[in-house]
Amino acid sequence: MDTKVMQKQIMRRVYYSYILSVIIHPMMWRGVFLGAAGLLLADWLHVASIINNLLAVQVGHVPQYMYSSVVNAATHGEMLTVATLALSCLIAASVVYRLAKDLSSKTPVLMRA
């Protein structure tokens, strides 16, 4: 077998294994799902109106306002919006936890297979 052909086959396998390692990495999928959830929320909710509504509420009442808004959305049949919001919050918390774990360990999580 020619060395050039063998070298091409070896490099092709190296590229395939690299692409597979990127595709199956958990942080890649967290990023994909977090981005999709963010796009869905941005499409369903108008960000400027949310900011205006939050600015109209007194600072001490913001958590209560947020809670009542989510409860009102759930009770009025906007379950897909509430589920997307919950999913994006869970994914964001998972990413923060994973990155905090990565910063505290000696071997970065992003470098592990």
N, CA and C atoms as a LAMMPS dump frame, in Angstrom:
ITEM: TIMESTEP
0
ITEM: NUMBER OF ATOMS
339
ITEM: BOX BOUNDS ff ff ff
-5.0000000000000000e+02 5.0000000000000000e+02
-5.0000000000000000e+02 5.0000000000000000e+02
-5.0000000000000000e+02 5.0000000000000000e+02
ITEM: ATOMS id mol type element x y z
1 1 1 N 0.844 -1.179 0
2 1 2 C 0 0 0
3 1 3 C 0.891 1.244 0
4 2 1 N 0.525 2.208 -0.759
5 2 2 C 1.29 3.439 -0.889
6 2 3 C 1.202 4.239 0.41
7 3 1 N 2.283 4.901 0.786
8 3 2 C 2.3 5.659 2.047
9 3 3 C 1.365 6.856 1.996
10 4 1 N 1.219 7.463 0.833
11 4 2 C 0.302 8.608 0.715
12 4 3 C -1.141 8.178 0.956
13 5 1 N -1.518 7.047 0.39
14 5 2 C -2.875 6.53 0.562
15 5 3 C -3.111 6.179 2.023
16 6 1 N -2.128 5.535 2.649
17 6 2 C -2.25 5.154 4.055
18 6 3 C -2.333 6.392 4.943
19 7 1 N -1.535 7.407 4.638
20 7 2 C -1.56 8.644 5.42
21 7 3 C -2.919 9.336 5.29
22 8 1 N -3.501 9.347 4.096
23 8 2 C -4.822 9.939 3.901
24 8 3 C -5.887 9.18 4.68
25 9 1 N -5.798 7.851 4.695
26 9 2 C -6.762 7.058 5.443
27 9 3 C -6.645 7.312 6.941
28 10 1 N -5.437 7.407 7.43
29 10 2 C -5.217 7.667 8.854
30 10 3 C -5.75 9.04 9.227
31 11 1 N -5.449 10.048 8.418
32 11 2 C -5.91 11.401 8.723
33 11 3 C -7.434 11.501 8.619
34 12 1 N -8.023 10.791 7.689
35 12 2 C -9.477 10.787 7.579
36 12 3 C -10.097 10.218 8.855
37 13 1 N -9.511 9.157 9.388
38 13 2 C -10.006 8.575 10.637
39 13 3 C -9.801 9.516 11.812
40 14 1 N -8.686 10.242 11.809
41 14 2 C -8.441 11.228 12.867
42 14 3 C -9.493 12.329 12.809
43 15 1 N -9.797 12.816 11.623
44 15 2 C -10.813 13.851 11.465
45 15 3 C -12.189 13.345 11.887
46 16 1 N -12.527 12.115 11.493
47 16 2 C -13.804 11.532 11.901
48 16 3 C -13.907 11.417 13.416
49 17 1 N -12.841 10.965 14.057
50 17 2 C -12.895 10.829 15.519
51 17 3 C -12.986 12.194 16.193
52 18 1 N -12.34 13.221 15.636
53 18 2 C -12.436 14.557 16.206
54 18 3 C -13.863 15.101 16.075
55 19 1 N -14.458 14.932 14.902
56 19 2 C -15.82 15.411 14.681
57 19 3 C -16.79 14.685 15.609
58 20 1 N -16.604 13.376 15.774
59 20 2 C -17.46 12.627 16.7
60 20 3 C -17.283 13.101 18.139
61 21 1 N -16.052 13.395 18.539
62 21 2 C -15.829 13.86 19.911
63 21 3 C -16.474 15.219 20.154
64 22 1 N -16.499 16.074 19.144
65 22 2 C -17.159 17.376 19.28
66 22 3 C -18.676 17.197 19.322
67 23 1 N -19.201 16.319 18.477
68 23 2 C -20.648 16.131 18.399
69 23 3 C -21.212 15.528 19.675
70 24 1 N -20.496 14.598 20.311
71 24 2 C -21.039 13.935 21.5
72 24 3 C -20.68 14.642 22.795
73 25 1 N -19.975 15.764 22.726
74 25 2 C -19.585 16.484 23.944
75 25 3 C -20.819 17.12 24.585
76 26 1 N -21.004 16.941 25.907
77 26 2 C -22.209 17.466 26.571
78 26 3 C -22.349 18.989 26.504
79 27 1 N -21.255 19.713 26.581
80 27 2 C -21.349 21.178 26.541
81 27 3 C -21.815 21.663 25.17
82 28 1 N -21.494 20.931 24.134
83 28 2 C -21.959 21.31 22.803
84 28 3 C -23.484 21.211 22.744
85 29 1 N -24.039 20.138 23.289
86 29 2 C -25.485 19.97 23.273
87 29 3 C -26.175 20.949 24.204
88 30 1 N -25.54 21.283 25.328
89 30 2 C -26.122 22.301 26.203
90 30 3 C -26.196 23.634 25.474
91 31 1 N -25.139 23.963 24.741
92 31 2 C -25.136 25.206 23.975
93 31 3 C -26.193 25.217 22.892
94 32 1 N -26.383 24.099 22.226
95 32 2 C -27.392 24.009 21.177
96 32 3 C -28.788 24.197 21.773
97 33 1 N -29.076 23.471 22.874
98 33 2 C -30.404 23.566 23.472
99 33 3 C -30.641 24.928 24.12
100 34 1 N -29.612 25.508 24.73
101 34 2 C -29.77 26.831 25.326
102 34 3 C -30.007 27.88 24.24
103 35 1 N -29.292 27.773 23.139
104 35 2 C -29.513 28.695 22.026
105 35 3 C -30.904 28.551 21.429
106 36 1 N -31.362 27.3 21.268
107 36 2 C -32.707 27.073 20.727
108 36 3 C -33.772 27.604 21.677
109 37 1 N -33.587 27.38 22.982
110 37 2 C -34.561 27.888 23.952
111 37 3 C -34.554 29.417 23.959
112 38 1 N -33.379 30.023 23.84
113 38 2 C -33.305 31.483 23.779
114 38 3 C -33.987 32.046 22.546
115 39 1 N -33.804 31.385 21.404
116 39 2 C -34.477 31.842 20.182
117 39 3 C -35.988 31.689 20.282
118 40 1 N -36.445 30.581 20.86
119 40 2 C -37.887 30.395 21.025
120 40 3 C -38.477 31.443 21.958
121 41 1 N -37.78 31.721 23.059
122 41 2 C -38.286 32.737 23.982
123 41 3 C -38.275 34.123 23.345
124 42 1 N -37.233 34.423 22.592
125 42 2 C -37.174 35.727 21.933
126 42 3 C -38.264 35.858 20.875
127 43 1 N -38.619 34.739 20.256
128 43 2 C -39.68 34.776 19.243
129 43 3 C -41.057 34.924 19.885
130 44 1 N -41.273 34.254 21.008
131 44 2 C -42.586 34.281 21.658
132 44 3 C -42.794 35.49 22.552
133 45 1 N -41.732 36.005 23.127
134 45 2 C -41.848 37.114 24.064
135 45 3 C -41.132 38.329 23.494
136 46 1 N -41.717 39.488 23.638
137 46 2 C -41.098 40.715 23.175
138 46 3 C -40.206 41.247 24.291
139 47 1 N -38.898 41.254 24.051
140 47 2 C -37.926 41.581 25.09
141 47 3 C -38.081 43.018 25.581
142 48 1 N -38.364 43.947 24.693
143 48 2 C -38.504 45.351 25.106
144 48 3 C -39.684 45.529 26.059
145 49 1 N -40.786 44.825 25.815
146 49 2 C -41.935 44.951 26.72
147 49 3 C -41.639 44.316 28.073
148 50 1 N -40.854 43.241 28.089
149 50 2 C -40.467 42.627 29.364
150 50 3 C -39.616 43.596 30.171
151 51 1 N -38.665 44.243 29.516
152 51 2 C -37.794 45.208 30.213
153 51 3 C -38.619 46.389 30.705
154 52 1 N -39.523 46.892 29.893
155 52 2 C -40.38 47.998 30.327
156 52 3 C -41.234 47.601 31.523
157 53 1 N -41.792 46.388 31.502
158 53 2 C -42.593 45.923 32.625
159 53 3 C -41.748 45.777 33.891
160 54 1 N -40.537 45.272 33.767
161 54 2 C -39.668 45.129 34.939
162 54 3 C -39.242 46.488 35.491
163 55 1 N -39.036 47.459 34.598
164 55 2 C -38.65 48.792 35.059
165 55 3 C -39.813 49.525 35.728
166 56 1 N -41.025 49.122 35.425
167 56 2 C -42.193 49.761 36.03
168 56 3 C -42.474 49.241 37.434
169 57 1 N -41.887 48.11 37.789
170 57 2 C -42.111 47.501 39.104
171 57 3 C -41.044 48.009 40.064
172 58 1 N -41.442 48.23 41.316
173 58 2 C -40.468 48.642 42.322
174 58 3 C -39.45 47.525 42.53
175 59 1 N -38.238 47.913 42.891
176 59 2 C -37.124 46.963 42.961
177 59 3 C -37.414 45.815 43.919
178 60 1 N -37.986 46.074 45.049
179 60 2 C -38.253 45.027 46.028
180 60 3 C -39.342 44.059 45.622
181 61 1 N -40.147 44.437 44.641
182 61 2 C -41.277 43.606 44.23
183 61 3 C -41.013 42.815 42.946
184 62 1 N -39.795 42.867 42.423
185 62 2 C -39.493 42.192 41.165
186 62 3 C -39.636 40.668 41.275
187 63 1 N -39.108 40.006 42.313
188 63 2 C -39.291 38.549 42.377
189 63 3 C -40.765 38.14 42.447
190 64 1 N -41.55 38.871 43.226
191 64 2 C -42.98 38.571 43.33
192 64 3 C -43.664 38.795 41.98
193 65 1 N -43.279 39.848 41.271
194 65 2 C -43.853 40.129 39.956
195 65 3 C -43.493 39.025 38.959
196 66 1 N -42.238 38.582 38.993
197 66 2 C -41.802 37.508 38.088
198 66 3 C -42.574 36.224 38.376
199 67 1 N -42.706 35.9 39.662
200 67 2 C -43.43 34.688 40.043
201 67 3 C -44.893 34.755 39.597
202 68 1 N -45.535 35.882 39.85
203 68 2 C -46.943 36.003 39.463
204 68 3 C -47.106 35.997 37.941
205 69 1 N -46.143 36.523 37.205
206 69 2 C -46.221 36.491 35.739
207 69 3 C -46.146 35.063 35.218
208 70 1 N -45.237 34.261 35.791
209 70 2 C -45.109 32.865 35.361
210 70 3 C -46.361 32.08 35.746
211 71 1 N -46.885 32.312 36.953
212 71 2 C -48.1 31.617 37.384
213 71 3 C -49.281 32.011 36.5
214 72 1 N -49.408 33.294 36.179
215 72 2 C -50.497 33.744 35.295
216 72 3 C -50.367 33.13 33.895
217 73 1 N -49.139 33.032 33.397
218 73 2 C -48.943 32.409 32.081
219 73 3 C -49.332 30.934 32.125
220 74 1 N -48.987 30.264 33.226
221 74 2 C -49.321 28.834 33.343
222 74 3 C -50.826 28.621 33.489
223 75 1 N -51.484 29.505 34.222
224 75 2 C -52.929 29.323 34.438
225 75 3 C -53.76 29.763 33.241
226 76 1 N -53.176 30.551 32.347
227 76 2 C -53.922 31.015 31.176
228 76 3 C -53.573 30.227 29.916
229 77 1 N -52.966 29.062 30.074
230 77 2 C -52.759 28.167 28.945
231 77 3 C -51.501 28.367 28.143
232 78 1 N -50.58 29.172 28.598
233 78 2 C -49.331 29.378 27.868
234 78 3 C -48.26 28.41 28.39
235 79 1 N -48.595 27.127 28.361
236 79 2 C -47.715 26.113 28.945
237 79 3 C -46.433 25.927 28.146
238 80 1 N -46.486 26.095 26.835
239 80 2 C -45.281 25.928 26.023
240 80 3 C -44.262 27.016 26.35
241 81 1 N -44.726 28.224 26.574
242 81 2 C -43.827 29.311 26.963
243 81 3 C -43.232 29.049 28.336
244 82 1 N -44.036 28.59 29.271
245 82 2 C -43.545 28.297 30.623
246 82 3 C -42.557 27.136 30.579
247 83 1 N -42.858 26.1 29.789
248 83 2 C -41.948 24.954 29.68
249 83 3 C -40.627 25.366 29.047
250 84 1 N -40.676 26.227 28.024
251 84 2 C -39.439 26.7 27.392
252 84 3 C -38.633 27.552 28.358
253 85 1 N -39.304 28.38 29.134
254 85 2 C -38.613 29.194 30.137
255 85 3 C -37.95 28.308 31.187
256 86 1 N -38.67 27.298 31.662
257 86 2 C -38.109 26.382 32.656
258 86 3 C -36.935 25.604 32.08
259 87 1 N -37.07 25.141 30.842
260 87 2 C -35.99 24.406 30.203
261 87 3 C -34.748 25.267 30.021
262 88 1 N -34.93 26.502 29.589
263 88 2 C -33.774 27.384 29.396
264 88 3 C -33.113 27.722 30.727
265 89 1 N -33.902 27.868 31.791
266 89 2 C -33.322 28.116 33.12
267 89 3 C -32.522 26.909 33.605
268 90 1 N -33.049 25.711 33.384
269 90 2 C -32.326 24.5 33.786
270 90 3 C -31.038 24.322 32.994
271 91 1 N -31.082 24.579 31.706
272 91 2 C -29.887 24.44 30.884
273 91 3 C -28.857 25.496 31.273
274 92 1 N -29.299 26.728 31.511
275 92 2 C -28.37 27.782 31.927
276 92 3 C -27.73 27.445 33.276
277 93 1 N -28.512 26.911 34.209
278 93 2 C -27.949 26.502 35.492
279 93 3 C -26.955 25.363 35.321
280 94 1 N -27.25 24.444 34.416
281 94 2 C -26.34 23.34 34.136
282 94 3 C -25.025 23.836 33.547
283 95 1 N -25.107 24.809 32.643
284 95 2 C -23.893 25.374 32.042
285 95 3 C -23.062 26.095 33.092
286 96 1 N -23.711 26.874 33.945
287 96 2 C -22.985 27.589 35.007
288 96 3 C -22.324 26.592 35.947
289 97 1 N -23.043 25.538 36.337
290 97 2 C -22.475 24.515 37.216
291 97 3 C -21.283 23.832 36.56
292 98 1 N -21.441 23.485 35.283
293 98 2 C -20.359 22.788 34.566
294 98 3 C -19.13 23.683 34.431
295 99 1 N -19.331 24.966 34.136
296 99 2 C -18.191 25.875 34.014
297 99 3 C -17.545 26.141 35.366
298 100 1 N -18.327 26.242 36.437
299 100 2 C -17.753 26.409 37.771
300 100 3 C -16.943 25.183 38.165
301 101 1 N -17.451 24.018 37.825
302 101 2 C -16.728 22.784 38.085
303 101 3 C -15.439 22.745 37.271
304 102 1 N -15.514 23.24 36.044
305 102 2 C -14.348 23.283 35.171
306 102 3 C -13.276 24.217 35.726
307 103 1 N -13.685 25.362 36.243
308 103 2 C -12.722 26.321 36.773
309 103 3 C -12.069 25.833 38.06
310 104 1 N -12.782 25.007 38.826
311 104 2 C -12.227 24.53 40.098
312 104 3 C -11.351 23.296 39.935
313 105 1 N -11.447 22.589 38.805
314 105 2 C -10.637 21.387 38.635
315 105 3 C -9.363 21.727 37.885
316 106 1 N -8.388 20.82 38.013
317 106 2 C -7.111 21.046 37.337
318 106 3 C -7.171 20.687 35.859
319 107 1 N -7.937 19.645 35.527
320 107 2 C -8.11 19.27 34.13
321 107 3 C -9.421 19.848 33.641
322 108 1 N -9.392 20.757 32.682
323 108 2 C -10.62 21.393 32.231
324 108 3 C -11.617 20.385 31.666
325 109 1 N -12.88 20.595 31.964
326 109 2 C -13.946 19.715 31.488
327 109 3 C -14.025 19.768 29.975
328 110 1 N -13.788 20.923 29.42
329 110 2 C -13.891 21.07 27.982
330 110 3 C -12.789 20.31 27.253
331 111 1 N -11.713 19.954 27.959
332 111 2 C -10.631 19.213 27.328
333 111 3 C -10.779 17.711 27.522
334 112 1 N -11.657 17.295 28.428
335 112 2 C -11.874 15.859 28.644
336 112 3 C -12.754 15.301 27.564
337 113 1 N -12.545 14.03 27.293
338 113 2 C -13.353 13.378 26.246
339 113 3 C -14.654 12.878 26.81
